[in-house]
Amino acid sequence: MKHVLLTAALAATTLATAAPAQEVTLGRFFGACEDAGTDTTASTGEACIIQSIINAADAELDGITITTLPTDWGNYYDQIKAAYAGGTPPDVHVMHRHRIPEFAGLGALGEISGDLESVGIDPGDWSETALAAVSYNGGVYGVPMDFHANLWHVNMDILAEAGLVQDGKPILPSSPQELMAHAQQVKDATGKDYLAADFAQFPIGVRLVLALMWQQNANIFTDDGTATIDTEAARNAVTAITQLFDAGLADPQLNYADSQQAFLNGETAILVNGTWVVDFYTAEAAKEEVGLDTYYAADFPTLFDTGATWADSHMWAIPSTLEGEDRMAALKVLAFINDHNIDWARTGHMAVRTSVVESDAYKALPHRAEYAGTAAIAKDTPPSARYGAIQDVLNRELQAIWLTGKSVDDALSDAEIEVQDLLDR
């Protein structure tokens, strides 16, 4: 009896003195998912896949609890900046590659190159491009999670009706003139629009123009900080898009949700959107009630001289102020996400770990072979701490062209002046 009482007393003492779980706050976008669960192999779509990985980390990492902070994609970076300014940044937060110069340049992000192996992360398994994506001035400021890029999401039934399918593959345009011809061919055969994208809200239109400028071996600014927007290449890129609007073959007033819905409803042949929706569209196309039936994910076509599409990378970072147990707990969360790179790749994003890319599981993911060429044509602007503000300027001026009738010359001239001012600060 005494032994039983002693055992119970010891157990109670152990429980009373056990260290509380280390809380890790986590900031992310990707949307909300309240019923993601912890099975990282069963969820669909970005929001639920990433939340399932986070939930699994919360359940499986000993001594660590993870609290996902409510954040919104549209003003995510404003929230993160405010949190840093207030001294309360999340212990772990997602970022885009193009934001590293801004945050690391201010000393906000933790340099983690010396800590990776201690938590089981092998940076040698990252591709060279992935390592470059999280590097700044010789340091490593995050753990890469993916490459994502713009694709042409294709309704094969509409293209087939218009005679634009051959050997089971979509026939895509190879010049601005052919783009216009294909669009008219679709309209004549089906009465439907050829191309949809978010031209009225988020900067999908900016990414379209950037891709078409890169295809002409041009860019919006140079490595030495000179704005190059008021150019013939930019005019060519913009005109390739506006010709569709002028002919009534595409709708410039669609926002992100409306453009996506038009594609899922079977109202448009092509949707320009990213790799992040491949898994979601695959699932939607399988539903009886969805207008999209035969779905194909294609590389962004080359309309000018050189293959190019807009691309970026998601990564996970920690604040430079984290120390001791707080820092180690955050690093363990980064390692868990890195370990689940194949699960995240189910979204449609391209994996960053060589061992994952070479695996049979990765190669077997739906539609992967259809846009296998995207990694080779992925492009970006030079690094700039002002990228966010520059993108906002371009989005405003391009939307002024196709939504308010501002002349292309005036919009590009105004954009170049404003972007140069940002680069000079």
DRENMI-420448 format. One record per atom (N, C-alpha, C, O): z, x, y; residue in three letters. Coordinates in steps of 0.1 Angstrom, whole numbers, plus 5000, padded with zeros to 4 digits. Layout:
# DRENMI-420448
ZXYALA...
***
This chain:
# DRENMI-420448
500050084988MET500050005000MET500050095012MET499350065022MET500950195012LYS500950295023LYS499550355026LYS499150375037LYS498950385014HIS497550455015HIS496550355022HIS495750405030HIS496650235019VAL495750135025VAL495950125040VAL495050115048VAL497250115043LEU497650105057LEU497250225065LEU496750215077LEU497350345059LEU497050465066LEU495550475068LEU495050515079LEU494750435058THR493350435059THR492850335070THR491950375078THR493450225070ALA493050125081ALA493450175095ALA492650155104ALA494550245095ALA494950295108ALA494050405113ALA493650415125ALA493650495104LEU492750605107LEU491350545111LEU490750595121LEU490950435104ALA489650375108ALA489750315122ALA488750335130ALA490850255125ALA490950195138ALA491050295149ALA490450285160ALA491650415146THR491750525156THR490350575158THR489950605169THR489550595147THR488250645148THR487350555157THR486650605165THR487450425155LEU486650335163LEU487050335177LEU486250325186LEU488350345179ALA488850345193ALA488450475201ALA488250465213ALA488350585194THR488050705201THR486550745200THR486150845206THR485750665192ALA484350705191ALA483650705205ALA483850615213ALA482850805207ALA482150815220ALA481150695222ALA480450655212ALA481150635234PRO480150525236PRO478750575235PRO478450695237PRO477850485232ALA476450525231ALA475950575244ALA476350515255ALA475050675244GLN474450725256GLN473350625261GLN472450605253GLN473550575272GLU472550475277GLU471350545284GLU471650635292GLU470150515280VAL468950565287VAL468250445293VAL467850355286VAL468050455306THR467250355313THR465850395313THR465450515314THR464950295311LEU463550325309LEU462650235318LEU462850115318LEU461850305326GLY460950225334GLY459450235329GLY458950335325GLY458850115328ARG457450115323ARG456749995330ARG457349905335ARG455350005329PHE454549885332PHE454049835319PHE454749825309PHE452749795318PHE452149735306PHE452349585304PHE451749535294PHE453249525311GLY453449385309GLY454649355301GLY455349445296GLY455049225301ALA456249185294ALA455949135280ALA454949085277ALA456949165271CYS456849115257CYS458349095252CYS459049195250CYS458748975251GLU460148945247GLU460448945232GLU461548945228GLU459348925224ASP459548915210ASP458849025202ASP458349005191ASP458949145207ALA458249265201ALA458849305188ALA458149345179ALA460149295187GLY460849335174GLY460849485174GLY460649555184GLY461049545161THR461149685159THR460149745150THR460149855147THR459249655145ASP458149695136ASP456949745145ASP456249665151ASP456849875145THR455849935154THR454349925149THR453449965155THR454249875137THR452949865131THR452349725131THR451249705127THR453149625136ALA452749485135ALA452349415148ALA451649315148ALA452849465159SER452549405172SER451149425177SER450449505172SER450749335187THR449349345192THR449449355207THR450249285213THR448549435213GLY448449445227GLY449449545233GLY450449575227GLY449149595245GLU449949705251GLU451349675252GLU452249745248GLU451649555258ALA453049525262ALA453949515249ALA455049575249ALA453449455239CYS454249435227CYS454349565218CYS455349595212CYS453249635218ILE453249765211ILE454249865217ILE455049925209ILE454149885230ILE455049975236ILE456549935235ILE457450015233ILE456749795236GLN458149755235GLN458649765221GLN459849785219GLN457749745211SER458249765197SER458649905195SER459649935188SER457950005201ILE458350145199ILE459650165206ILE460550235201ILE459850115218ILE461150125225ILE462250065218ILE463350125216ILE462049945212ASN463049875204ASN463449955192ASN464549965188ASN462450015186ALA462650095174ALA463450215177ALA464350255170ALA463150275189ALA463950395193ALA465350355196ALA466350425192ALA465550245202ASP466950195205ASP467750175192ASP468950195191ASP467050125181ALA467650095169ALA467850215160ALA468850225153ALA467050315161GLU467050425152GLU467650555157GLU468150635149GLU467750575170LEU468250695176LEU469750685176LEU470350595183LEU470450765169ASP471950765168ASP472550795181ASP472150895188ASP473550715185GLY474250735197GLY473550715210GLY473950755221GLY472350645210ILE471550615222ILE471250465222ILE470750415212ILE471450405234THR470950275237THR469950285248THR470050365257THR468850205247ILE467850205257ILE467750075264ILE467649965258ILE467750075277THR467649955286THR466249965293THR466050055301THR465349875290THR464049865297THR464249795310THR464649675310THR463849865321LEU464049805334LEU462849715337LEU461749745333LEU463049605344PRO461949515348PRO461149575359PRO461649605370PRO459849595356THR458949655366THR457549585365THR457249525354THR456849585375ASP455549525376ASP454449625378ASP454649715387ASP453349605371TRP452249705372TRP451749715387TRP451449825391TRP451649605394GLY451049605407GLY451749695417GLY451149755425GLY453049695416ASN453849775426ASN454849875419ASN455849905424ASN454449915407TYR455249995399TYR455650125406TYR456850165406TYR454650195412TYR454950325419TYR455850305431TYR456650395435TYR455650195438ASP456550165449ASP457950155444ASP458950205451ASP458150085433GLN459550075427GLN460050205423GLN461250235426GLN459250285417ILE459750415412ILE460150505424ILE461150575424ILE459250505434LYS459550585446LYS460850535453LYS461650625457LYS461050405453ALA462350355459ALA463550395451ALA464550425456ALA463350395438ALA464450435429ALA464850585431ALA465950615431ALA463750665432TYR464050815435TYR464750825448TYR465650905450TYR464150755458ALA464750775472ALA466250725472ALA467050785480ALA466550625464GLY467950575463GLY468850655454GLY470050625453GLY468250755447GLY469050835438GLY469350775424GLY470250815417GLY468550665421THR468750595408THR467450585400THR467150465396THR466750685398PRO465450675391PRO465750645376PRO466850685371PRO464850585369PRO465050565354PRO465250705347PRO464650795352PRO465950705337ASP466150835329ASP464850875323ASP464550995321ASP464050775319VAL462650795313VAL461750695320VAL462050585322VAL460550745324HIS459650645330HIS458150695327HIS457850815326HIS457350595326VAL455950625324VAL455250655337VAL455650605347VAL454150735336MET453450775348MET451950795343MET451650805332MET451050795353HIS449650835351HIS449550985354HIS450251035363HIS448651045348ARG448351185351ARG448051215366ARG448551315371ARG447351125372HIS446951155386HIS448151145396HIS448051185407HIS449351105391ARG450551095399ARG451451215399ARG452351235407ARG451151305389ILE452051425387ILE452051515400ILE453151555404ILE450851545406PRO450951625418PRO451851575429PRO452551645436PRO451851435430GLU452751375440GLU454251385437GLU455051435445GLU454651355425PHE456051355421PHE456551485418PHE457651525422PHE455751565410ALA456251705407ALA456251795419ALA457051885421ALA455251765428GLY455151845440GLY456351825449GLY456751915457GLY457051715448LEU458251685456LEU459551735449LEU460651715454LEU459351785436GLY460551825429GLY461251715422GLY462451735418GLY460651595421ALA461351475415ALA461351485400ALA462351435394ALA460351545393LEU460251535379LEU460851665372LEU460851775378LEU461451645361GLY462051755353GLY460951835346GLY460051775340GLY461051965347GLU460152055340GLU460752075326GLU461952115324GLU459952045315ILE460552025302ILE459952125292ILE460252105280ILE459152215296SER458452305286SER459452375277SER459152395265SER460652415282GLY461652485274GLY462452395265GLY463252445257GLY462252265266ASP463152175258ASP462352105247ASP463052035238ASP461052115247LEU460252035238LEU460652055223LEU460851965215LEU460652185219GLU460852215205GLU462252175200GLU462452155188GLU463252175209SER464552145206SER464752005201SER465751975194SER463851915205VAL463951775201VAL462751745191VAL462551625189VAL462151845186GLY461151815176GLY459751785181GLY458951735173GLY459451815194ILE458051795199ILE457351935198ILE457752035203ILE456151925192ASP455352045190ASP454152035200ASP453151965198ASP454252105212PRO453152095221PRO451852155216PRO450752125222PRO451952235206GLY450752285199GLY449852185193GLY448752205190GLY450552065190ASP449751955184ASP449051865194ASP448251785191ASP449351885207TRP448651815218TRP447251885220TRP447152005218TRP446251805223SER444951865226SER445151935239SER446051925247SER444152025242GLU444152105254GLU444152015266GLU444752035276GLU443351905265THR443251815276THR444551745279THR444951715290THR445251705268ALA446551645269ALA447551735276ALA448351685284ALA447651855272LEU448551955278LEU448251975292LEU449151975301LEU446951975296ALA446551995310ALA446951865318ALA447351885330ALA446951755311ALA447251625318ALA448751625323ALA449051565333ALA449651695316VAL451051695319VAL451551825326VAL452751845328VAL450551905329SER450952035335SER450652035350SER449751965355SER451552115357TYR451352125372TYR451952255376TYR453152285373TYR451152345382ASN451652475387ASN452352555376ASN453352615379ASN451852545364GLY452352635353GLY453452565345GLY453952625335GLY453952455350GLY455052385342GLY454552255335GLY453452205338GLY455352215326VAL455152085319VAL456051975324VAL457251995323VAL455551865329TYR456351765335TYR456351635328TYR456651525334TYR455951635315GLY455951505308GLY455451525294GLY454951635290GLY455551415286VAL455051415273VAL453851315273VAL453951195277VAL452651365270PRO451451275271PRO451451175260PRO452051195249PRO450951055263MET450950945253MET449550905249MET449350855238MET448550925258ASP447150875255ASP446150935265ASP446550995275ASP444950915262PHE443850915271PHE443350765272PHE443150705261PHE443150715283HIS442550585284HIS441350595294HIS441350675303HIS440350515291ALA439050525299ALA438450385300ALA438750295292ALA437550365309ASN436750245310ASN435650245299ASN434950345297ASN435550125293LEU434550105283LEU433649985288LEU434049915297LEU432549955281TRP431849835282TRP432149745270TRP431749775259TRP432949645272HIS433349545262HIS432149445261HIS431749385271HIS431649425249VAL430349355247VAL430549235238VAL431149235228VAL429949125243ASN429849005235ASN428449015228ASN427448985235ASN428449045216MET427249075209MET426348955207MET425148965206MET426948835206ASP426148715204ASP425348685217ASP424148645215ASP425848705229ILE425048685241ILE423948785241ILE422848745244ILE424248915239LEU423149015239LEU422048985229LEU420949005231LEU422548945217ALA421548905206ALA420648795211ALA419448805208ALA421148695217GLU420348585222GLU419348625232GLU418248565234GLU419748735240ALA418848785250ALA417948895245ALA417148955252ALA417948925232GLY417149025226GLY417549165229GLY416749265229GLY418849185231LEU419349315235LEU420349375224LEU421249445227LEU419949355212VAL420749415200VAL419649475191VAL418649405188VAL419949595186GLN419049665177GLN419849735167GLN420749815170GLN419649715154ASP420349775143ASP421849755144ASP422649845141ASP422249635148GLY423649605149GLY424349665161GLY425649655162GLY423649725170LYS424249795182LYS423749735194LYS422549695195LYS424549725205PRO423949675218PRO423049765224PRO423149895224PRO421949715230ILE421049795238ILE421549795252ILE421649685259ILE422049905257LEU422649925270LEU421749985280LEU420850065276LEU421849965293PRO420850015302PRO421050165304PRO422150225302PRO419950235308SER419950375310SER419550415325SER419350535328SER419550315333SER419250335348SER419650215355SER419850105350SER419850225369PRO420150105377PRO419049995375PRO419349875375PRO417850045374GLN416749945373GLN416749875360GLN416549755359GLN417149945349GLU417249885336GLU418449795336GLU418449685329GLU419549825343LEU420749745344LEU420349605350LEU420749505344LEU419549605360MET419049485367MET418149405357MET418349285357MET417349475350ALA416349405341ALA417149335330ALA416849225326ALA418149415324HIS418949355313HIS419749235318HIS419849135311HIS420249245330ALA421049135335ALA420249005337ALA420648895335ALA419049025342GLN418148915344GLN417648855331GLN417548735329GLN417448945321GLN417148905308GLN418148815301GLN417848715295GLN419448855303VAL420548775298VAL420648635305VAL420848535299VAL420448635318LYS420548515326LYS419448415322LYS419648295320LYS418248475320ASP417048385317ASP417248325303ASP416848215300ASP417748405294ALA417848365280ALA419048275277ALA419048185269ALA420148295285THR421448225281THR422048145293THR422848065291THR421548185305GLY422148115317GLY423548175321GLY424148125330GLY423948285314LYS425248345316LYS425148475324LYS424048535325LYS426248515330ASP426248645338ASP426248755328ASP426548745316ASP425648865333TYR425548985325TYR426849065325TYR427349105314TYR427449085336LEU428649175338LEU429749115345LEU429549045356LEU430949135341ALA432149095348ALA433149215349ALA433149305340ALA433949215359ALA434949315361ALA435949265371ALA435549175379ALA437049325373ASP437949295384ASP437449365396ASP437749485399ASP436749295404PHE436249345417PHE437049305429PHE436949355440PHE438049205427ALA438749145438ALA440249175438ALA440949135447ALA440749255429GLN442149275428GLN442549425426GLN442549505436GLN442649465414PHE443049605410PHE441749685412PHE440649635412PHE441949825412PRO440749905415PRO439849935404PRO439350045402PRO439449835396ILE438449845385ILE437149875392ILE436349965387ILE436849815403GLY435549835410GLY435449985415GLY434450045415GLY436650035419VAL436650175424VAL436250265412VAL435450355414VAL436850235400ARG436550325389ARG435050315384ARG434550405380ARG434550195386LEU433050185384LEU432250275393LEU431350345388LEU432550265406VAL431850345415VAL432050495413VAL431150575414VAL433250535410LEU433550675407LEU432750725395LEU432150825395LEU432650645384ALA431950685373ALA430450705376ALA429850805372ALA429850615384LEU428450625388LEU428250745398LEU427150795398LEU429250775405MET429150895414MET429151025405MET428351115407MET430051025395TRP430151145386TRP428951155378TRP428551265375TRP428251045375GLN427051055368GLN425951115376GLN424851165370GLN426151125389GLN425151195398GLN425751335402GLN425251395411GLN426751385394ASN427351515397ASN427951515411ASN427951625417ASN428551405415ALA429151395428ALA430651355426ALA431051315415ALA431451365437ASN432851315437ASN433251265450ASN432451275460ASN434451205451ILE434851155464ILE435551255473ILE435751235485ILE436051365467PHE436551475475PHE436451605467PHE436351595454PHE436451715473THR436251845467THR437651905463THR438651865468THR437552015456ASP438852085452ASP439552145464ASP440752155464ASP438852175475ASP439452225487ASP439852125497ASP440252155508ASP439751995493GLY440251885501GLY439251835511GLY439751795522GLY438051835509THR436951775518THR436451645512THR435951635501THR436651535520ALA436151405516ALA434651405515ALA434051445525ALA434051345505THR432651335503THR432251195498THR431751185487THR432551105507ILE432350965503ILE431150905510ILE430350825504ILE430850945522ASP429750885529ASP428450965525ASP427951045533ASP428050945513THR426951025507THR425850935500THR426150815498THR424750995497GLU423650925490GLU424150885476GLU423850775472GLU424950975470ALA425350945456ALA426250815457ALA426150735448ALA427150805467ALA428050695468ALA427150565470ALA427450455465ALA426150575479ARG425350465482ARG424550415469ARG424450295466ARG424050515461ASN423450475449ASN424350405439ASN423950305433ASN425650455438ALA426550395429ALA426950255433ALA426950165425ALA427150235446VAL427550105451VAL426350005450VAL426549885445VAL425150045453THR423949965452THR423749915437THR423249805435THR423950005428ALA423849975414ALA424649845410ALA424249765401ALA425749835417ILE426649715414ILE426249595423ILE426149485418ILE426149625436THR425849505445THR424549435442THR424349325446THR423549505436GLN422349445433GLN422549325423GLN421849225423GLN423549335415LEU423949225405LEU424449115413LEU424148995410LEU425349145423PHE425949035431PHE424848965439PHE424848835439PHE423949035445ASP422948985454ASP422048895446ASP421448795451ASP421848925433ALA420848845425ALA421648725417ALA420948655409ALA422948715419GLY423648615412GLY423848635398GLY423948545390GLY423948765394LEU424048805380LEU425448855376LEU425748885365LEU426248855386ALA427648895384ALA428448835396ALA427948815407ALA429748815394ASP430648745404ASP431648845410ASP432448895403ASP431448885423PRO432348985429PRO433748925432PRO434649005435PRO433948795430GLN435248735434GLN436248725422GLN437348675424GLN435848775410LEU436748775399LEU437848875400LEU437648995404LEU439048835397ASN440148925397ASN440348975382ASN439548945374ASN441449045379TYR441549095366TYR441648985355TYR440948985345TYR442548895358ALA442848785348ALA441548695346ALA441148665335ALA440848665357ASP439748575357ASP438548645350ASP437848585342ASP438348775352SER437248845346SER437448855331SER436548845323SER438648885327GLN439048895313GLN438848755306GLN438348745295GLN439248645313GLN439148515307GLN437648475306GLN437248415296GLN436848515315ALA435448485315ALA434848545302ALA433948485295ALA435248675299PHE434748745287PHE435148675275PHE434448655265PHE436448645274LEU437048575262LEU436448435260LEU436348395249LEU436048375271ASN435548235270ASN434048235266ASN433448135263ASN433448355265GLY432048365262GLY431148335273GLY430048285271GLY431548365285GLU430848335297GLU430048455303GLU429248435312GLU430348575298THR429648685303THR429448785292THR430148795282THR428348865293ALA427948945282ALA428749075281ALA429049125270ALA429049125293ILE429749255294ILE431049245302ILE430949175312ILE432049305298LEU433249315307LEU433549465308LEU433749535298LEU433649515320VAL434149655322VAL435649655323VAL436249595333VAL436249715314ASN437749725313ASN438049845305ASN437149915300ASN439349875303GLY439749995297GLY439949985282GLY439749885276GLY440250105276THR440550115262THR441750035258THR441949995246THR442650005268TRP443949935265TRP443749795259TRP444749735254TRP442649735260VAL442449595255VAL441649585242VAL441449475238VAL441249695236VAL440449685224VAL441149605213VAL440649525207VAL442449645211ASP443249575200ASP443349425204ASP443249345195ASP443649395216PHE443849255220PHE442549175219PHE442549065214PHE441449235223TYR440149155222TYR439749135207TYR439149035204TYR440049235199THR439749225185THR440549105179THR439949035171THR441749095183ALA442648985178ALA442148855183ALA442048755176ALA441748845196GLU441248725202GLU439948675196GLU439748555193GLU439048775193ALA437748735187ALA437848675174ALA436948605169ALA438948705167ALA439148645153ALA439648505154ALA439748435143ALA440048455165LYS440548315167LYS439448215168LYS438448235175LYS439648105161GLU438548005161GLU438347945175GLU437247905178GLU439447925182GLU439347855195GLU438847945207GLU438647895218GLU438648075204VAL438248165215VAL436648175215VAL436048185205VAL436148175227GLY434648175228GLY434048305224GLY432848305219GLY434748415225LEU434248545221LEU434348555205LEU435348535200LEU433148575199ASP433148585184ASP432848725179ASP433648775171ASP431748775183THR431348905178THR431549015189THR430849015199THR432549095187TYR433049185198TYR432649335194TYR432749375182TYR432249405204TYR431849545203TYR432449625215TYR432349575226TYR432949745212ALA433549825223ALA432549945225ALA432550035216ALA431849955236ALA430850055237ALA431250165248ALA431950135257ALA430750285246ASP430950385256ASP430250335269ASP429250265269ASP430750375280PHE430250345293PHE428750405294PHE428650525291PHE427750325296PRO426350385296PRO426150475307PRO426750465318PRO425150565305THR424750665315THR423550605323THR422450585318THR423850565336LEU422750505344LEU422050605353LEU421050585359LEU422650725354PHE422050835362PHE421750955354PHE421150945343PHE422251075358ASP421851195352ASP422751245341ASP422351295330ASP424051225342THR425151285334THR426051175329THR426551095337THR426451175316GLY427351085311GLY428751105318GLY429251215319GLY429350985322ALA430650995328ALA431250855328ALA430550755330ALA432550855326THR433350735328THR434750765334THR435250875332THR435250675341TRP436650695346TRP437650705335TRP437550635325TRP438550805336ALA439550815326ALA440850865332ALA440850925343ALA441950845325ASP443250885330ASP444150905317ASP443650895306ASP445450935319SER446350965308SER447650905312SER448150925323SER448250835302HIS449650795304HIS450550905298HIS450250965288HIS451650925305MET452651025301MET454050965304MET454250875311MET455051035298TRP456450995300TRP457151115306TRP457051225302TRP457951085317ALA458551195324ALA460051155326ALA460551045323ALA460851255330ILE462251245333ILE462551305346ILE461851395351ILE463551255353PRO463951305366PRO464451455365PRO465051485355PRO464251525376SER464751665376SER466251675377SER466851775374SER466951565381THR468351555383THR469151535370THR470351545370THR468451495359LEU469151475347LEU469751605341LEU469051705341LEU470951605336GLU471551725331GLU472351685318GLU472651575316GLU472651785310GLY473551775299GLY473151675289GLY471951665285GLY474151585285GLU473851485275GLU472851385280GLU472051325272GLU472851355293ASP471851255298ASP470451305296ASP469551235292ASP470251435299ARG468951495297ARG468551495283ARG467351465279ARG469451535274MET469151545260MET468751405254MET467851395246MET469551305258ALA469251175253ALA467851125257ALA467051065250ALA467451155270ALA466151115275ALA465051195267ALA464051135264ALA465251325264LEU464351395257LEU464151345243LEU463051355237LEU465151295237LYS465051235223LYS464251115223LYS463451085214LYS464351035234VAL463450915236VAL461950965237VAL461150895231VAL461751065245LEU460351115246LEU459851165232LEU458651135229LEU460651225225ALA460251275211ALA459951155202ALA458951165194ALA460751045203PHE460450935195PHE459150875198PHE458350835189PHE458850855211ILE457550805215ILE456350895210ILE455350845206ILE456551025212ASN455551125207ASN455351105192ASN454151115187ASN456451085184ASP456251065170ASP455450945166ASP454950935155ASP455450845175HIS454750715173HIS453450705180HIS452950595184HIS452750825181ASN451450825188ASN450450735181ASN449550675188ASN450450735168ILE449450655161ILE449650505163ILE448750425163ILE450950465165ASP451250325167ASP450750285181ASP450150175183ASP450950375191TRP450450345204TRP448850335204TRP448250265212TRP448250425196ALA446850425196ALA446150295191ALA445050275193ALA446950215184ARG446450085180ARG446049995191ARG445149905189ARG446450025203THR446049945215THR444549955217THR443849865222THR444050075214GLY442650115217GLY442550245225GLY441550305226GLY443750285230HIS443750415237HIS443450535227HIS443650525215HIS443050645233MET442750755225MET444050845223MET444750865233MET444250885211ALA445550965208ALA445451105214ALA444351155217ALA446651165217VAL446651295223VAL447051405213VAL446951525216VAL447551365201ARG447951455191ARG446851485181ARG446251395176ARG446551615179THR445451655170THR445651595156THR444751555150THR446951605152SER447251555138SER446951405137SER446651365126SER447151335147VAL446851195147VAL445351165147VAL444851085139VAL444651235156VAL443251215158VAL442551245145VAL441551175141VAL442951345137GLU442351385125GLU442751305113GLU442251325102GLU443751215115SER444251135104SER443351025100SER442550965108SER443350985087ASP442550865082ASP443050735089ASP442150655091ASP444350725092ALA444850605098ALA444150585112ALA443850475115ALA444050695119TYR443450685132TYR441950645132TYR441450565139TYR441250715122LYS439850695121LYS439550555116LYS438450495119LYS440450485110ALA440250355104ALA440550245114ALA440350125111ALA441050275126LEU441350175136LEU440150105140LEU439050155141LEU440249975143PRO439049885146PRO438249945158PRO438849985168PRO436949945157HIS436049975168HIS436050125172HIS435250165181HIS436850205166ARG437050345171ARG435750415171ARG435450495180ARG434950395161ALA433650475160ALA432650425171ALA431750505174ALA432850305176GLU431850255185GLU431950325199GLU430950335206GLU433150375202TYR433250445215TYR433850585213TYR434550645221TYR433350645202ALA433750785199ALA433250885209ALA433850995210ALA432250855216GLY431750945226GLY432450945240GLY432151025249GLY433350855241THR434050835254THR434850965258THR434850995270THR435551025249ALA436351145252ALA435451255259ALA435951325267ALA434251265254ALA433351365259ALA432851345273ALA432451435280ALA432851215278ILE432351185291ILE433451145301ILE433151105312ILE434751165297ALA435851125306ALA435851215317ALA435851345316ALA435951165329LYS436051245342LYS437151195351LYS437851095348LYS437451275361ASP438451235371ASP438251305384ASP437351395385ASP438951275394THR438951345407THR439751465406THR440551485397THR439551565415PRO440451675416PRO441951625418PRO442151525424PRO442951705413PRO444351665416PRO444651655430PRO444151735439PRO445451555434SER445851535448SER447151455448SER447251355441SER448051495456ALA449251425458ALA449051295466ALA449951205466ALA447851275472ARG447551155479ARG446651055471ARG446050965477ARG446551075458TYR445550995450TYR445850845452TYR444950775454TYR447050805451GLY447450665452GLY446950605465GLY446250495465GLY447150675476ALA446750615489ALA445150625490ALA444550535496ALA444550725484ILE443150735485ILE442450625477ILE441550565482ILE443050595465GLN442550485457GLN442650355465GLN441750265464GLN443750335472ASP443950205480ASP442850195490ASP442350085493ASP442550305497VAL441550305508VAL440150265502VAL439450175507VAL439850325491LEU438550295484LEU438450155479LEU437450085481LEU439550105474ASN439549965469ASN439349865481ASN438649775479ASN440049895492ARG439949805503ARG438549805509ARG437949705512ARG437949925510GLU436549935516GLU435449885507GLU434549825512GLU435649905494LEU434649855485LEU434649705484LEU433649635483LEU435949655484GLN436049505484GLN435549445497GLN435049335497GLN435649515507ALA435049465520ALA433549455519ALA432949365525ALA432849545511ILE431449535509ILE431049405502ILE430249325506ILE431649385490TRP431249275482TRP431949145484TRP431549045478TRP433049145492LEU433749025494LEU433548965508LEU433648845511LEU433349065518THR433249015532THR431949055539THR431749015550THR431049115531GLY429749145537GLY429749275546GLY428749285553GLY430749355546LYS430749475554LYS429549565549LYS429349575537LYS428849625558SER427749705554SER428249835546SER429349885548SER427349875537VAL427749985528VAL427950115537VAL428850185535VAL427050135547ASP427150245556ASP428550255563ASP429150355563ASP428950135568ASP430150135576ASP431350155567ASP432350225570ASP431350085555ALA432450105546ALA432650245541ALA433750295540ALA431550305537LEU431650445532LEU432050545543LEU432850635541LEU431550515555SER431950605567SER433350585570SER434150685572SER433850465570ASP435250435573ASP436150495562ASP437250555565ASP435750485550ALA436550535539ALA436650685539ALA437650745537ALA435550755543GLU435550895543GLU436450945554GLU437251045552GLU436450885566ILE437350925577ILE438750915573ILE439651005575ILE439150795567GLU440550775563GLU440950865552GLU442150905552GLU440150885542VAL440450975531VAL440651115536VAL441551185531VAL439751155545GLN439951295550GLN441251315557GLN441951415556GLN441651205564ASP442951205571ASP444051225561ASP445051295564ASP443951155550LEU445051165540LEU445051305534LEU446151355531LEU443851355531LEU443751495525LEU444351605534LEU444851705530LEU444251575547ASP444651675557ASP446151675560ASP446651765566ASP446851575556ARG448251565559ARG449051665551ARG450251675552ARG
***
